[in-house]
């Protein structure tokens, strides 16, 4: 098999993912190809079929051309006149449809290429990957479209346990990581945060998106593409001297639902082309977090098939839809094969409609009597068929274009701009794309913040539910921030005040946590240490770098100060607190320190949605307002401004230094809270309220400090939110555990289990009760990640039994979770249960065959368990996958000793 045609073939599967998407729950059979079309698979009598690479190359070149044409058609399409924009979208959908028809014919050829029976499969796959990784003709944006293809290849290669397959698995995994960086590159550029990317197997060119589109426009023009597809767009305005023709008004809502008749600021969310084995459930979990309804339009072949008598045979996809119906979502009909029904007639047209209706009724008689024509393409015969079947056609007036746009933030911006213009309507999404999953929370955050309501299907029309307010445990909380800013200050070497030992290290620890764990951009974290933290510099950080430095209304600001605090009693008898800058004089701190009244003024002047001030200093007199006493305010968290503060203690107290790793007790506890202990309800989000509920009683239990928490004047009840990222560390001999000092302190901090209601002080000395919010609904996948993360924390504290229980819980929720399997195995290993450890490391490499560290762990377990031959084999695989790793020399030494 020659490599050149394969390289060409590899290229263009670009369109399988971004230009076209994967419609079927499982791959469609080769028989779904268009009748009369040339097959990409040739077969000689008595031989195994082989891929006709010339036919594959030809069809794939057409796929790539269509993918690029779609981008040209839709680039800047919002600036087109309405008629031209509609035509561009129609042609784009037609090109998209052509790609879908090709995919059915190409799947069989690609399966043959990767089949274990093909002796040349590794050479072929090497050529394909080399093309994706390094062909100079490909732009970064072209490569974005390979993600779903590579994910499919990864699953196929994982079925082969040979060493070449394991190496390919590792290579494909690295390519997927690089594609993730390419996507983040465009995400950052769109938000004007363009940055450098690391190098992996794929060499990133880092061209701008606009540059990529400009290159495509040199190859294609929108006008020519439309003309080739039978469309010539008329003038937006009639030529001079002519009289415009009157156009009859079209009442679209009479026969179909477009969303134009919805009340103002009312939205209907719809998701086409599923169910998808992964993304549909993730979208459902997001919708539950926000408490909003939606309609899912299913493709019949993703649900099952019909036998000769017309009886339904449901597949695994049907279970996804059954769960959607049980959760209260409307599930409608999107045809059987996603054909372009405007070109169908007779029994074939009716079969596309009635076949899926039969499958949906087999899932539940309560299926929604709704139909959406694929691509919006319909004819009068199709409309009559719907009427006979008692189905209502649902269209849309806001298209996310997530089927064509590979960048989540671009999808978000498009939807929000369209909603701003229309003011109401039906949004078209697809639940078969990862980028839709990424874009949806940002869309919902903005719409909720702006007061939009969401309508669901009640059986006869779209209505906004008039139910009572949800119970507190159902309250959705989400970050919804555009950008994250921080001011971090630490002062040890005071010029005239007593010197401190821990403040700078505290500030550095907070800075690292914000950047490394919570993805704050380093350039947006202003850090002032020692002599840098003068009064003028601190105020300039707020006034110049924040107030006038580009902070927007959907941003968040985190402020941390570690240093001296002071309290002065005013003539009125009221206390006034100060933070003490580097250059303050104790004899005149009332004039050269920074009073908290000034901090309050700064907080009110900031345009950010939420600001959270954390002060590792003791003083009183902040004039805080009382914090919210229940979680009900979180329901509208995206709408409400939040200005909150947490301090280390009152004016008559001293900060307790001497905590682990050179931190104060307060900051150490704060860092533990941000590491995950502050997620009191286990939903993956840490609100400022939760953090205070964890930190305040914990610090009080091990020191003489009584931390205080509250909302600054001007706050509207908003709550600052940290979203915990999933921990991806595979436990190994290199995993650091906490020192005995840290473990001892943490055991004291966690001695008293967190309560739903916690009493803490405000800075005026009064007691207040704060209530942590109930857990929001989430997916099993997210719950598994949270359990793994808790297990990792417990392992580092050497609480092995509890860590084992958490990793076990993660695997119950997600049986194919390789990370949790490895980590469970390593907990057994640390307890010298080597046979049990080996079993779980073997499970890990079955789930993730290219995970090098798992082979190292497996080798260690076999070596300790008295299985030298198995240990050597595992070590050898580790060295094949990671020959230059830092642990490779030690592994070679271990092999020599066996």
C-alpha positions in Angstrom: 0.0 0.0 0.0 1.6 3.3 -1.0 1.7 6.1 1.4 1.0 9.1 -0.8 -2.7 8.4 -1.4 -3.1 7.6 2.3 -1.6 11.0 3.2 -4.1 12.7 1.0 -6.9 10.6 2.5 -5.8 11.5 6.0 -5.9 15.1 5.3 -9.4 15.6 4.7 -11.1 13.8 7.3 -10.9 17.4 8.6 -14.4 17.7 7.6 -15.6 14.6 9.4 -15.3 16.4 12.6 -15.6 20.2 12.1 -17.3 20.4 8.8 -19.6 17.6 9.2 -19.7 16.0 12.6 -20.5 12.4 13.5 -24.2 11.8 13.3 -24.6 8.2 14.1 -24.4 6.7 17.6 -22.4 3.9 16.0 -20.9 3.9 12.5 -23.5 3.5 9.8 -23.3 0.4 7.7 -21.8 0.6 4.3 -25.3 0.0 2.9 -26.3 3.5 3.9 -24.3 4.9 1.0 -26.2 6.7 -1.7 -27.4 4.2 -4.3 -25.3 4.3 -7.5 -22.3 6.0 -5.8 -18.9 4.6 -6.3 -17.7 2.5 -3.4 -14.4 3.4 -1.7 -13.8 -0.3 -0.9 -12.9 -2.8 -3.6 -13.1 -6.6 -3.1 -11.8 -9.4 -5.2 -13.3 -12.9 -4.9 -11.6 -14.9 -2.1 -9.6 -12.0 -0.7 -9.9 -9.5 2.1 -11.3 -6.1 1.0 -8.7 -3.4 0.7 -9.2 0.3 0.6 -9.2 1.8 -2.9 -6.9 4.7 -1.9 -7.5 6.6 -5.2 -11.2 6.6 -4.6 -10.7 7.6 -0.9 -8.3 10.3 -1.9 -10.8 11.8 -4.4 -13.7 11.8 -2.0 -11.6 13.2 0.8 -10.2 16.0 -1.3 -13.9 17.0 -1.9 -14.5 16.8 1.8 -11.7 19.2 2.6 -12.8 21.6 -0.2 -16.3 21.6 1.3 -15.0 22.2 4.8 -13.0 25.2 3.7 -15.8 26.5 1.5 -18.1 26.4 4.5 -15.7 28.6 6.5 -15.5 31.1 3.6 -19.3 31.2 3.3 -19.8 31.9 6.9 -16.8 34.2 7.7 -18.2 37.6 8.6 -21.7 36.5 7.5 -23.3 38.7 10.1 -22.4 41.7 8.0 -24.2 40.3 4.9 -27.7 41.4 4.0 -30.4 39.1 5.4 -31.1 37.5 2.0 -27.4 36.9 1.2 -26.8 35.5 4.7 -29.7 33.0 4.3 -28.4 31.8 1.0 -24.9 31.4 2.3 -26.2 29.3 5.2 -28.3 27.2 2.8 -25.4 26.5 0.6 -23.2 25.8 3.6 -25.7 23.3 4.9 -25.9 21.7 1.4 -22.1 21.3 1.4 -22.4 19.9 4.9 -25.0 17.4 3.7 -22.7 16.3 0.8 -20.0 15.6 3.4 -22.4 13.4 5.4 -23.2 11.3 2.4 -19.5 10.8 1.7 -18.9 9.8 5.3 -21.1 6.8 5.0 -19.1 5.6 2.0 -15.7 6.4 3.6 -16.3 4.7 7.0 -15.9 1.2 5.5 -12.7 2.2 3.8 -11.2 3.7 7.0 -12.3 0.6 8.9 -10.4 -1.6 6.5 -7.3 0.6 6.8 -7.2 0.2 10.5 -8.3 -3.4 10.8 -6.0 -5.8 12.7 -6.0 -8.1 9.8 -4.3 -5.5 7.6 -0.5 -6.2 7.9 0.3 -2.7 6.6 -1.9 -0.8 9.1 0.9 0.6 11.2 2.7 2.0 8.2 -0.5 3.4 6.9 -1.5 5.0 10.2 2.1 6.4 10.6 1.7 8.1 7.2 -1.7 9.4 8.2 -0.4 10.8 11.5 2.7 12.3 9.8 0.4 14.2 7.5 -1.7 15.6 10.3 1.3 16.4 12.4 3.7 18.0 9.9 2.4 18.5 6.4 3.4 22.1 5.6 0.2 22.6 3.6 -2.0 22.3 6.6 -2.9 25.3 8.8 -3.6 25.0 12.5 -7.3 25.6 11.9 -7.3 22.7 9.4 -6.0 20.4 12.2 -8.7 21.4 14.6 -11.1 19.3 12.5 -9.1 16.2 13.1 -10.1 15.9 16.7 -13.0 13.5 16.5 -11.2 11.5 13.8 -8.2 11.1 16.2 -10.5 10.2 19.1 -12.1 7.5 16.9 -8.6 6.2 15.9 -7.5 6.2 19.5 -10.4 3.9 20.4 -9.7 1.6 17.5 -5.9 1.4 18.3 -6.7 0.7 22.0 -8.2 -2.6 21.0 -4.8 -3.8 19.8 -2.4 -4.8 22.7 0.7 -5.1 20.5 3.7 -2.8 21.3 3.4 -0.9 17.9 -0.3 -0.2 18.7 0.6 1.0 22.2 3.2 3.4 20.7 0.6 4.7 18.2 -1.9 5.1 21.1 0.6 7.4 22.9 1.3 9.3 19.7 -2.3 9.9 19.0 -2.9 11.0 22.6 -0.1 13.6 22.3 -1.6 14.8 19.0 -5.0 15.3 20.7 -3.3 17.3 23.5 -1.7 19.5 20.8 -5.1 20.0 19.1 -6.4 21.1 22.5 -3.7 23.8 22.6 -4.5 24.9 19.1 -8.2 25.4 20.1 -7.1 27.3 23.2 -4.9 29.4 20.9 -7.9 30.6 19.0 -10.0 31.0 22.2 -7.3 33.3 23.6 -7.0 35.3 20.3 -10.7 35.9 20.2 -10.5 37.2 23.7 -7.4 39.2 22.9 -5.1 37.1 25.1 -2.9 35.6 22.5 0.0 33.6 24.0 2.7 31.1 23.2 2.0 27.4 22.9 4.2 24.5 23.8 5.5 22.0 21.1 4.3 18.5 20.8 4.2 16.0 17.9 2.1 18.5 15.9 4.2 21.6 15.1 2.0 24.6 15.8 2.3 27.5 13.4 0.2 29.8 15.6 -1.3 31.7 12.7 -4.2 34.1 13.4 -7.7 32.9 12.7 -8.1 36.0 10.4 -5.0 35.0 8.6 -6.3 31.5 8.1 -9.6 32.8 6.7 -7.7 35.2 4.4 -5.7 32.3 3.0 -8.9 30.4 2.3 -10.4 33.5 0.6 -7.5 33.5 -1.8 -8.7 30.0 -3.0 -12.4 30.6 -2.9 -14.9 33.5 -3.0 -18.3 33.5 -1.4 -19.9 34.7 -4.7 -18.3 31.9 -6.7 -19.2 29.2 -4.2 -22.8 30.4 -4.2 -22.9 30.5 -8.0 -21.5 27.0 -8.3 -24.4 25.9 -6.2 -27.0 27.7 -8.3 -27.3 30.8 -6.2 -26.9 34.4 -7.3 -27.6 36.9 -4.5 -29.7 39.9 -5.7 -28.7 43.4 -4.8 -29.4 44.4 -1.3 -31.0 47.6 -2.6 -32.6 48.1 -6.1 -30.4 49.8 -8.6 -30.9 53.6 -9.0 -33.9 54.5 -11.1 -35.9 51.3 -10.4 -39.0 50.8 -8.4 -38.7 48.1 -5.7 -41.3 45.3 -5.9 -43.6 44.8 -3.0 -43.0 41.6 -1.2 -46.0 39.7 0.4 -45.8 39.3 4.1 -45.0 35.7 5.2 -46.6 34.4 8.3 -44.1 31.7 9.2 -45.6 30.9 12.6 -48.9 29.7 11.1 -47.6 26.4 9.7 -44.3 26.1 11.6 -42.7 27.4 14.8 -39.8 29.6 14.3 -39.7 31.3 17.7 -40.7 34.7 16.3 -43.9 34.6 18.3 -42.3 34.0 21.7 -42.6 36.7 24.3 -39.7 39.2 24.6 -36.5 37.9 26.3 -37.7 34.3 25.9 -35.5 31.6 24.5 -36.0 27.9 23.5 -32.9 25.7 23.5 -32.8 22.9 20.9 -30.2 20.3 20.2 -30.1 18.3 16.9 -28.6 15.1 15.6 -28.2 13.0 18.8 -28.2 11.1 20.9 -24.5 11.1 21.3 -22.9 8.5 23.6 -21.1 11.2 25.6 -22.0 14.8 24.7 -25.8 14.5 25.1 -25.5 13.5 28.8 -22.9 16.3 29.4 -25.3 18.9 27.9 -28.1 17.5 30.0 -26.0 17.9 33.1 -25.3 21.6 32.2 -29.0 22.3 31.6 -29.8 20.8 35.0 -27.2 23.0 36.6 -29.1 26.1 35.2 -32.5 24.6 35.6 -33.6 25.3 32.0 -35.6 23.2 29.7 -34.7 22.1 26.1 -35.8 20.0 23.1 -33.6 17.3 21.7 -34.3 16.3 18.1 -33.1 12.7 17.6 -31.9 11.0 14.4 -33.7 7.6 14.1 -30.7 5.5 13.2 -29.0 6.7 16.4 -31.9 5.1 18.3 -32.1 1.7 16.6 -33.7 0.1 13.5 -37.0 -1.4 12.2 -37.4 -5.0 11.3 -39.3 -6.2 8.2 -42.6 -5.9 10.0 -41.8 -2.4 11.1 -41.2 -3.2 14.8 -38.6 -1.2 16.7 -35.2 -2.6 17.7 -33.7 -0.1 20.1 -29.9 0.3 20.6 -27.8 1.9 23.4 -28.6 5.4 22.0 -32.3 4.8 22.9 -31.3 4.6 26.6 -29.7 8.1 26.4 -33.0 9.4 25.0 -35.1 7.5 27.5 -33.1 9.2 30.3 -33.7 12.6 28.7 -37.4 12.0 28.7 -37.3 10.8 32.3 -35.5 14.0 33.3 -38.3 16.1 31.7 -36.7 17.1 28.4 -38.8 17.0 25.2 -37.4 14.6 22.6 -38.6 15.1 19.1 -38.1 13.6 15.6 -35.2 14.6 13.3 -35.8 12.1 10.5 -34.3 8.6 10.3 -31.1 9.1 8.4 -30.7 12.9 8.4 -31.5 13.0 4.7 -32.3 16.2 2.9 -36.0 15.7 2.8 -36.8 18.4 0.4 -35.4 16.0 -2.2 -37.4 13.0 -1.1 -40.9 11.9 -2.1 -43.3 9.1 -1.6 -42.6 6.2 0.7 -39.0 7.2 1.3 -40.0 10.5 2.6 -42.7 9.0 4.8 -40.3 6.4 6.1 -37.9 9.1 7.2 -40.6 10.6 9.3 -42.6 7.6 10.5 -39.7 5.3 11.2 -38.2 7.6 13.8 -41.6 8.3 15.3 -42.0 4.5 15.8 -38.6 4.3 17.5 -39.4 7.3 19.8 -42.8 5.8 20.7 -41.1 2.5 21.6 -38.9 4.5 24.0 -41.8 6.3 25.5 -45.3 7.1 24.3 -44.8 10.5 25.9 -42.4 11.5 23.1 -42.9 15.1 21.9 -45.0 15.4 18.7 -42.3 17.7 17.2 -40.3 17.3 14.0 -37.4 19.3 12.7 -36.4 19.0 9.0 -32.7 18.3 8.6 -31.0 21.5 7.4 -34.5 23.1 7.5 -35.0 21.6 4.0 -38.6 20.8 3.4 -41.2 20.7 0.6 -45.0 20.7 0.5 -45.2 16.9 0.5 -43.1 16.8 3.6 -45.3 19.3 5.4 -48.4 17.3 4.4 -46.8 14.1 5.7 -46.2 15.8 9.1 -49.8 16.9 9.2 -51.0 13.3 8.6 -48.6 12.1 11.4 -49.9 14.8 13.7 -46.4 16.2 14.1 -45.5 19.9 14.4 -42.6 21.4 12.5 -40.1 23.4 14.6 -37.5 25.6 12.9 -35.2 28.2 14.4 -34.3 31.8 14.1 -30.9 31.8 15.8 -28.3 29.4 14.4 -25.2 28.8 16.6 -23.4 27.4 13.5 -21.7 24.9 15.9 -21.7 22.4 13.1 -19.2 24.6 11.2 -17.4 26.7 13.7 -14.6 24.8 15.5 -13.9 27.5 18.2 -16.2 27.5 21.3 -15.8 31.2 22.2 -16.7 32.1 18.6 -19.9 30.0 18.9 -20.7 31.8 22.1 -20.2 35.3 20.7 -22.3 34.5 17.6 -25.2 33.2 19.7 -25.2 36.1 22.1 -25.0 38.7 19.3 -27.9 37.0 17.5 -30.0 36.9 20.7 -29.2 40.6 21.3 -30.5 41.4 17.9 -33.6 39.2 17.9 -34.5 39.6 21.5 -36.3 36.2 21.5 -36.3 32.9 19.6 -35.3 29.3 19.1 -31.6 28.6 19.2 -30.2 25.7 17.1 -27.4 23.7 18.7 -26.1 20.2 18.1 -25.4 17.7 20.9 -22.8 15.8 18.9 -19.9 18.3 19.3 -17.5 18.8 22.2 -17.3 22.5 21.2 -21.0 22.9 21.9 -20.5 21.5 25.4 -17.8 24.1 26.0 -19.8 27.0 24.6 -23.1 26.3 26.3 -22.3 27.4 29.9 -21.0 30.8 28.7 -24.2 31.3 26.7 -26.4 30.4 29.6 -24.4 32.6 32.1 -24.9 35.6 29.9 -28.5 35.0 29.1 -29.4 34.4 32.8 -27.5 37.5 33.8 -29.5 39.6 31.4 -32.8 38.3 32.6 -33.8 35.9 29.7 -36.3 33.2 30.5 -36.4 29.7 29.0 -39.4 28.1 27.5 -40.1 24.3 27.3 -42.6 22.3 25.3 -45.8 21.6 27.3 -47.4 19.3 24.7 -49.2 22.1 22.8 -46.8 25.1 22.8 -43.6 26.5 24.2 -44.2 28.0 27.6 -42.1 29.3 30.5 -42.8 27.1 33.6 -44.7 29.0 36.3 -43.5 26.7 39.1 -42.4 27.7 42.5 -38.8 28.7 43.2 -36.6 25.6 43.2 -35.4 24.1 46.5 -32.0 25.4 47.7 -30.3 22.1 46.8 -31.2 22.6 43.2 -29.8 26.1 42.9 -27.4 26.4 40.0 -24.1 28.1 40.5 -21.5 28.8 37.8 -18.6 31.0 37.2 -19.7 32.8 34.1 -16.6 35.0 34.1 -15.0 36.4 31.0 -11.5 37.3 32.5 -9.9 36.8 35.9 -7.8 39.4 37.6 -5.9 39.5 40.9 -3.8 41.7 43.1 -1.5 39.7 45.4 0.5 41.5 48.0 3.0 40.1 50.6 5.3 42.2 52.9 7.9 40.7 55.2 10.7 43.3 55.2 8.8 46.4 56.6 11.0 49.5 56.9 9.5 50.7 60.1 7.1 48.0 61.3 8.2 44.7 62.9 9.4 42.3 60.2 7.4 39.2 59.3 8.5 35.8 58.1 5.7 34.3 56.1 3.8 37.0 54.2 5.8 36.9 51.0 5.7 33.1 50.9 1.9 33.3 51.5 1.5 35.7 48.6 3.6 33.5 46.3 1.6 30.5 47.2 -1.6 32.3 46.4 -0.3 33.6 43.1 0.8 30.1 42.0 -2.6 28.6 43.0 -4.5 31.2 41.0 -2.3 30.7 37.9 -1.6 27.0 38.0 -4.9 25.7 39.4 -7.5 28.3 38.4 -6.0 29.5 35.1 -5.7 33.1 35.9 -3.5 34.7 33.1 -0.1 35.6 34.7 -0.3 39.1 33.1 -3.5 39.7 35.0 -2.1 38.8 38.4 -0.5 41.9 39.8 2.1 40.9 42.4 3.7 43.3 44.9 6.3 42.0 47.4 8.2 43.8 50.1 9.5 47.2 48.8 7.3 47.0 45.8 4.2 47.2 48.0 4.3 50.9 48.8 1.1 52.9 49.4 1.3 54.5 45.9 1.9 51.2 44.2 -0.9 49.4 45.9 -3.4 52.1 45.1 -2.0 52.3 41.5 -2.6 48.5 41.2 -6.3 49.1 41.9 -6.9 52.4 40.1 -4.6 52.0 37.0 -4.3 48.3 36.4 -7.8 47.3 37.4 -10.2 50.2 37.3 -8.7 51.6 34.1 -6.9 48.5 32.8 -9.6 46.7 30.9 -11.7 45.1 33.6 -15.2 44.4 32.1 -18.5 43.8 33.8 -18.4 40.0 33.5 -14.9 39.7 35.0 -13.8 38.7 38.5 -11.2 40.2 40.8 -9.4 38.4 43.6 -7.4 40.4 46.1 -5.0 38.9 48.7 -3.0 40.9 51.2 -0.5 39.4 53.7 1.1 41.8 56.0 0.4 44.0 59.0 -3.0 45.3 59.8 -3.9 48.1 62.2 -7.0 49.4 63.9 -7.7 53.0 65.0 -10.5 54.1 67.2 -12.3 57.2 65.8 -13.7 60.0 67.9 -17.1 58.5 67.4 -16.0 55.4 69.1 -16.1 53.3 65.9 -13.1 51.3 64.9 -11.5 51.8 61.5 -9.2 49.2 60.0 -6.1 49.7 57.9 -3.8 47.6 55.8 -0.2 48.6 56.3 2.0 49.2 53.2 5.8 48.8 53.1 6.5 52.5 53.5 4.1 53.2 56.4 5.3 54.8 59.6 3.6 53.4 62.8 3.6 56.9 64.3 1.4 58.2 61.4 -0.3 55.2 59.9 -3.6 57.1 60.0 -2.3 59.1 57.1 0.1 56.8 55.3 -1.6 53.4 55.7 -4.7 52.5 53.6 -8.0 52.6 55.4 -10.6 50.0 54.6 -13.0 52.8 53.7 -10.7 53.5 50.7 -10.7 49.7 49.9 -14.5 49.8 50.0 -14.6 52.8 47.6 -12.3 51.0 45.2 -14.5 47.9 45.4 -17.6 49.9 44.5 -15.8 51.6 41.6 -14.6 48.3 39.9 -16.7 47.2 37.0 -16.2 43.5 37.6 -19.1 41.2 38.4 -17.5 39.8 41.5 -14.6 40.9 43.7 -13.3 38.9 46.7 -10.8 40.4 49.2 -8.9 38.0 51.4 -6.8 39.7 54.1 -4.2 37.7 56.1 -4.0 40.4 58.7 -5.9 41.1 61.8 -7.8 44.3 62.4 -11.4 45.4 62.9 -13.7 48.2 61.7 -14.4 47.3 58.0 -18.0 48.2 58.2 -19.0 45.0 56.4 -22.6 44.2 55.7 -24.0 40.9 56.9 -23.4 38.0 54.5 -26.4 36.2 52.9 -28.0 33.8 55.4 -29.1 31.2 52.9 -28.3 29.9 49.5 -31.3 31.3 47.7 -29.3 34.3 46.4 -27.1 32.0 44.4 -29.9 31.3 42.0 -29.3 34.6 40.4 -25.6 34.7 41.0 -24.8 35.5 37.4 -26.9 38.7 37.7 -25.8 40.0 41.0 -22.8 42.1 41.8 -20.7 40.6 44.6 -18.2 42.4 46.8 -17.0 40.1 49.6 -14.2 40.0 52.2 -12.6 37.3 54.4 -10.0 38.4 57.0 -7.7 36.4 59.3 -9.0 37.9 62.6 -10.0 40.9 64.7 -8.1 43.9 65.8 -7.1 42.5 69.2 -5.6 39.3 67.6 -2.3 38.3 66.1 -1.8 36.3 62.9 -0.6 32.8 63.8 2.6 32.1 61.8 4.4 28.8 61.9 2.2 26.9 59.6 3.4 24.2 57.2 5.7 25.0 54.3 6.4 28.5 55.6 2.8 29.7 55.5 0.7 31.3 58.2 -2.0 29.1 59.6 -4.7 31.2 57.9 -3.1 31.1 54.4 -2.3 27.4 54.7 -5.9 26.7 55.6 -7.0 29.0 52.7 -4.8 27.0 50.3 -6.2 23.8 51.5 -9.7 25.1 50.9 -8.8 26.2 47.4 -7.2 22.8 46.8 -10.7 21.3 47.1 -11.5 21.1 50.8 -13.6 24.2 50.5 -16.0 22.5 48.0 -18.3 21.7 50.9 -21.2 20.4 48.7 -19.0 18.4 46.2 -20.2 20.1 43.1 -16.8 21.2 41.8 -17.4 24.8 42.6 -16.1 26.8 45.6 -18.0 29.9 46.4 -16.6 32.6 48.7 -19.3 31.6 51.1 -18.2 28.0 51.1 -14.6 29.0 51.5 -15.4 31.2 54.5 -17.5 28.4 56.0 -14.5 26.1 55.7 -11.7 28.5 56.7 -13.2 30.4 59.6 -14.1 27.5 61.9 -11.0 25.5 60.9 -8.6 28.4 61.7 -10.4 29.1 65.0 -10.0 25.5 66.0 -6.2 25.6 65.9 -5.4 29.2 66.8 -6.6 32.2 68.7 -7.8 33.9 65.6 -11.5 34.3 64.6 -11.6 34.9 60.9 -14.5 37.2 59.7 -16.5 37.2 56.6 -19.1 39.4 55.0 -20.2 41.5 52.0 -19.0 45.0 51.4 -21.5 47.9 51.0 -22.8 48.0 47.5 -22.8 44.2 47.1 -26.1 42.8 45.6 -25.7 39.3 47.0 -23.4 37.9 44.3 -21.0 35.2 45.3 -17.4 34.9 44.0 -16.9 31.4 42.5 -13.8 29.2 41.9 -14.3 26.3 39.5 -12.1 23.4 40.5 -10.3 21.8 37.5 -10.1 18.1 37.4 -6.8 16.6 38.8 -5.0 14.6 36.1 -2.1 13.3 38.1 -1.4 9.6 37.8 0.0 8.5 41.2 3.5 7.2 41.0 6.7 7.0 43.1 7.3 10.7 42.1 4.0 11.9 43.7 4.8 14.1 46.6 3.0 13.7 49.9 2.5 16.2 52.6 5.0 16.6 55.4 4.2 15.1 58.8 3.7 18.7 60.1 1.2 19.5 57.3 -0.6 16.2 57.9 -0.8 16.9 61.6 -2.3 20.3 61.1 -4.8 19.1 58.4 -6.0 16.4 60.8 -6.8 19.2 63.3 -8.4 21.4 60.6 -10.6 18.6 59.5 -11.4 17.1 62.9 -14.8 18.7 62.9 -16.9 17.8 59.9 -18.2 20.7 57.8 -21.8 21.6 58.7 -24.5 23.0 56.4 -24.8 26.0 58.6 -21.7 27.7 60.2 -21.5 30.7 62.6 -18.7 33.1 62.0 -17.9 36.7 63.1 -18.3 39.8 61.0 -15.6 42.4 61.5 -17.8 44.4 63.9 -17.6 41.5 66.3 -21.2 40.2 65.7 -22.0 36.6 65.0 -23.6 35.7 61.7 -24.8 32.4 60.4 -23.8 31.5 56.8 -25.4 28.6 55.0 -23.4 26.7 52.3 -25.4 26.1 49.1 -26.7 22.7 48.2 -25.0 20.6 45.6 -26.0 21.3 42.0 -27.0 18.4 39.7 -24.0 17.1 37.7 -23.1 14.2 35.4 -21.7 10.9 36.5 -18.5 11.8 34.7 -18.1 14.9 36.8 -18.9 13.1 40.0 -16.2 10.5 39.2 -13.7 13.3 38.7 -14.6 14.9 42.0 -14.2 11.5 43.8 -10.8 11.0 42.2 -9.7 14.5 43.2 -10.7 13.9 46.8 -8.9 10.6 46.7 -5.7 12.4 45.6 -6.0 14.8 48.5 -6.4 12.0 51.0 -3.5 10.0 49.5 -1.2 13.0 49.9 -2.3 13.1 53.6 -1.5 9.4 53.8 -5.1 8.5 54.6 -5.0 5.4 52.5 -8.3 3.8 53.5 -10.3 6.9 52.8 -8.4 7.5 49.5 -9.1 3.9 48.5 -12.8 4.5 49.1 -12.8 7.6 47.0 -11.0 6.0 44.0 -13.4 3.1 44.3 -16.4 5.5 44.2 -14.9 7.1 41.0 -14.7 3.8 39.3 -18.3 2.9 40.3 -19.4 6.1 38.6 -17.2 5.7 35.6 -15.9 2.1 35.1 -13.5 3.1 32.3 -11.7 5.8 34.3 -8.0 4.9 33.8 -6.8 7.7 36.1 -8.8 6.4 39.0 -7.8 2.8 38.3 -4.1 3.7 38.4 -4.6 5.7 41.6 -6.5 2.9 43.3 -3.7 0.5 42.3 -1.1 2.8 43.8 -3.0 3.1 47.1 -2.8 -0.7 47.3 0.9 -0.6 46.4 1.6 1.9 49.2 -0.1 -0.5 51.6 2.1 -3.4 50.3 -0.8 -5.2 48.7 1.2 -5.9 45.5 -1.1 -8.5 43.9 -4.1 -6.2 44.2 -2.0 -3.3 42.9 -0.9 -5.2 39.9 -4.5 -6.1 39.0 -5.5 -2.5 39.0 -2.4 -1.4 37.0 -3.3 -4.0 34.4 -6.8 -2.6 34.3 -5.3 0.8 33.8 -3.2 -0.2 30.7 -6.2 -2.0 29.3 -8.2 1.3 29.6 -5.3 3.5 28.4 -2.7 1.4 26.7 -0.2 4.3 26.1 0.0 5.5 29.7 3.7 5.0 30.3 3.6 5.7 34.1 1.1 2.8 34.5 3.6 0.4 33.1 6.2 1.6 35.5 3.8 1.1 38.4 2.9 -2.3 37.1 6.6 -3.3 36.9 7.1 -2.2 40.4 4.1 -4.1 41.7 5.2 -7.3 39.9 8.8 -6.9 41.1 7.6 -6.5 44.7 5.1 -9.3 44.3 7.8 -11.8 43.1 7.0 -11.8 39.4 10.3 -10.8 37.8 9.4 -11.8 34.2 6.2 -9.8 34.3 8.1 -6.9 35.9 10.7 -6.9 33.1 8.0 -6.9 30.4 6.2 -4.0 32.0 9.5 -2.0 32.5 10.4 -2.7 28.8 7.1 -1.2 27.7 7.6 1.8 29.9 11.1 2.4 28.3 9.6 2.0 24.8 7.0 4.7 25.6 9.2 7.0 27.6 12.9 6.3 26.7 14.0 9.8 27.7 12.0 10.2 30.8 13.7 11.3 34.0 13.0 7.9 35.6 14.2 5.9 32.6 17.8 5.3 34.0 16.4 4.1 37.3 14.1 1.7 35.5 17.0 0.3 33.4 18.9 -0.4 36.7 15.8 -2.1 38.1 15.7 -4.4 35.0 19.4 -5.3 35.4 18.8 -6.4 39.0 15.9 -8.7 38.1 
